[in-house]
Amino acid sequence: MFRTKIGLVLGLMLFTANVSALTIKGTLITVHQGDTFTIKSVSSDEKLYKVRLSDIDTPELKQPFGLKAKEFTETQVIDLEIQVEYSTTDFYGRLIGSVLLPQGKILNEELVRNGFAWHYRVRPLSSATLERLQYEAWRKKLGFWIDPSPIPPWKFRRGKIVSAPPVKENQMDYDLILNYGIIGDPKTKIYWWPDCKDYPEKKEKNIIFGYKQLAEDMGYRSSSGCIN
């Protein structure tokens, strides 16, 4: 078990080392919800970019604390020049990344710290920092944690119909990664999606992929029960 975890960590380090983060600086145009907003680049082209904060998930607007999460994000970025660091764009062209605020704080973390976002565990390895911040917010009953059983937004979205699991990065909807159900076994290096005949009933020990090519790039192969 220990060797498996070490091997997985090293593999992820090698994989992520080839992904170089890009940076865009801009000013706020509008906030769509707590984890999604549009900025205008401060460069000469003044291009508009839609940003989806990575590794976190704020309540949908129709959920409790959805509007409060939106308002929190507005107060953090309005009238400020912010820096977006990203390495991924999804199906909608959204920049999937983190936001560095002028005072040195990271917006993704601040939302979790104050109980306005969950740690969205959709990477093969979760974030220890976000895990800790979420635990502290839960312990202090901050934000939506005042409710003993708040509904995470990915469960709220569960009924949304999804097409076939995406093959490439730019084909995925970042909000629906858990709906796609692409999972892999780090021991056997086999991965599945819900249409596979031998899709595992128990998924706790498997890791999650946002798209099939990520699994392939990390050395996984699709199960013989899957039809590509």
C-alpha positions in Angstrom: 0.0 0.0 0.0 2.8 2.4 1.0 4.7 1.7 -2.2 1.6 2.1 -4.3 1.0 5.6 -2.8 4.6 6.6 -3.3 4.5 5.5 -6.9 1.2 7.4 -7.5 2.7 10.6 -6.0 5.9 10.3 -8.1 3.8 9.7 -11.2 1.7 12.7 -10.6 4.8 14.8 -10.0 6.2 13.7 -13.3 2.9 14.4 -15.0 2.2 17.8 -13.5 5.8 18.9 -14.0 5.1 19.0 -17.8 2.1 21.3 -17.3 3.3 24.9 -17.2 0.9 27.4 -15.5 -0.1 30.5 -17.5 -0.9 33.9 -15.9 -3.4 36.6 -16.8 -3.9 39.8 -14.9 -7.3 41.5 -15.1 -10.1 43.4 -13.4 -13.5 42.2 -12.5 -16.4 42.6 -15.0 -19.0 40.4 -13.3 -19.4 37.5 -10.8 -21.6 34.7 -12.0 -21.5 32.7 -8.8 -19.0 32.2 -6.0 -16.5 30.2 -8.1 -17.1 31.7 -11.5 -16.6 35.2 -12.8 -15.5 37.2 -15.8 -12.5 39.5 -15.9 -11.1 42.0 -18.5 -7.4 41.6 -19.2 -5.2 44.6 -18.3 -3.1 44.0 -21.5 -3.6 46.1 -24.5 -6.2 43.8 -26.1 -8.5 44.1 -23.0 -9.9 40.7 -23.8 -12.6 39.2 -21.6 -12.0 35.8 -19.9 -14.3 33.7 -17.9 -12.6 32.1 -14.9 -13.7 29.0 -12.9 -11.8 28.6 -9.7 -10.1 25.2 -9.5 -10.3 22.6 -6.7 -13.2 24.2 -5.0 -17.0 24.2 -5.5 -19.3 26.9 -4.2 -23.1 26.4 -3.7 -25.2 26.9 -6.8 -27.2 30.2 -6.7 -30.4 28.4 -5.9 -28.8 26.6 -2.9 -28.5 28.1 0.6 -25.4 30.4 0.8 -25.2 30.5 -3.0 -25.8 34.2 -3.1 -23.6 34.8 -0.1 -20.7 33.0 -1.8 -21.2 35.2 -4.8 -21.2 38.3 -2.7 -18.0 37.1 -0.9 -16.2 36.8 -4.2 -17.4 40.2 -5.3 -16.0 41.8 -2.1 -12.7 40.1 -2.6 -12.0 41.1 -6.2 -14.0 44.2 -7.0 -12.0 47.3 -8.0 -8.8 45.2 -7.8 -6.2 44.0 -10.3 -6.1 40.2 -9.8 -3.8 37.5 -11.1 -5.2 34.3 -12.5 -2.9 31.3 -12.7 -4.2 28.4 -14.9 -3.1 25.5 -16.9 -6.5 24.2 -18.2 -9.5 25.5 -20.1 -12.7 23.5 -20.2 -15.4 23.0 -22.8 -16.8 26.5 -22.3 -13.4 28.1 -22.6 -13.2 28.9 -18.9 -9.8 29.3 -17.4 -9.6 26.7 -14.7 -7.2 28.0 -12.0 -6.5 29.9 -8.9 -6.6 33.7 -8.2 -3.9 35.5 -6.4 -5.2 38.6 -4.6 -3.1 41.8 -4.2 -2.6 41.1 -0.5 -1.1 37.7 -1.3 -4.1 35.6 -0.4 -5.5 33.0 -2.7 -9.2 33.4 -3.4 -9.8 29.7 -3.8 -8.6 29.1 -0.2 -10.4 32.1 1.2 -13.7 30.8 0.0 -13.1 27.4 1.7 -11.7 29.1 4.8 -14.9 31.1 5.4 -17.3 28.3 4.7 -18.4 29.4 1.3 -16.9 26.5 -0.7 -16.1 22.8 -0.5 -12.9 21.3 -1.5 -13.8 19.9 -4.9 -11.8 16.6 -5.0 -11.5 16.0 -8.7 -7.8 15.7 -9.0 -6.0 12.3 -8.6 -4.5 13.8 -5.4 -6.5 16.1 -3.1 -5.1 19.3 -1.6 -3.9 19.0 1.9 -4.3 22.8 2.4 -7.9 22.8 1.3 -8.6 19.7 3.3 -7.3 21.5 6.4 -9.2 24.7 5.7 -12.5 22.9 5.1 -12.1 21.0 8.4 -11.4 24.3 10.3 -14.5 25.9 8.7 -16.6 22.9 9.6 -15.2 22.9 13.2 -16.0 26.6 13.6 -19.4 26.3 11.9 -18.6 29.0 9.4 -20.8 29.8 6.4 -22.9 26.9 5.2 -21.4 24.7 7.9 -23.9 26.2 10.3 -26.2 23.6 8.7 -25.4 20.1 10.1 -25.9 18.5 6.7 -25.3 21.0 3.8 -25.7 19.6 0.3 -22.5 19.9 -1.8 -23.2 21.5 -5.2 -22.0 18.4 -7.1 -24.8 16.4 -5.5 -27.2 19.3 -6.3 -26.2 19.0 -9.9 -26.3 15.2 -10.0 -29.6 15.0 -11.9 -28.0 17.0 -14.8 -27.8 14.8 -17.9 -24.3 14.4 -19.3 -23.0 13.1 -22.6 -20.3 10.5 -23.1 -17.3 11.1 -20.8 -14.9 13.5 -22.4 -11.7 12.2 -24.1 -9.7 15.4 -24.1 -9.3 18.2 -21.6 -11.1 20.9 -23.6 -14.1 18.6 -24.0 -14.9 18.4 -20.3 -17.3 20.6 -18.2 -15.3 21.2 -15.0 -18.5 21.3 -13.0 -19.5 17.8 -14.1 -16.3 15.9 -13.5 -18.0 13.8 -10.8 -21.0 13.2 -13.0 -18.7 11.7 -15.8 -17.6 9.0 -13.3 -14.2 8.3 -14.8 -12.3 6.4 -12.2 -9.0 4.4 -12.0 -7.5 1.8 -9.8 -3.9 2.9 -8.8 -2.9 -0.8 -8.2 -3.9 -2.3 -11.5 -3.6 0.9 -13.5 -7.0 0.2 -15.1 -9.7 2.9 -15.5 -13.5 2.8 -16.2 -16.4 5.0 -16.9 -20.1 4.2 -16.2 -20.8 2.6 -19.6 -18.2 -0.1 -18.9 -19.7 -3.5 -18.3 -17.4 -4.1 -15.3 -17.7 -0.6 -13.8 -16.8 -1.1 -10.1 -19.7 -0.9 -7.5 -17.3 0.2 -4.8 -15.3 3.3 -5.8 -13.7 4.5 -2.5 -10.2 3.4 -3.3 -10.2 4.6 -6.9 -9.1 8.0 -8.1 -11.0 10.4 -10.3 -10.1 11.6 -13.7 -11.8 14.6 -15.5 -11.2 13.1 -18.9 -9.9 9.9 -20.5 -6.7 11.2 -21.9 -5.5 12.2 -18.4 -5.8 8.6 -17.3 -3.9 7.5 -20.4 -1.2 10.0 -19.9 -0.7 8.7 -16.3 -0.2 5.2 -17.5 -3.7 3.8 -17.1 -5.4 1.6 -19.7 -9.2 1.2 -20.2 -10.8 -2.0 -18.9 -11.6 -4.8 -21.4 -15.3 -4.2 -20.3 -15.2 -0.7 -21.9 -16.1 0.1 -25.5 -14.1 3.1 -26.7 
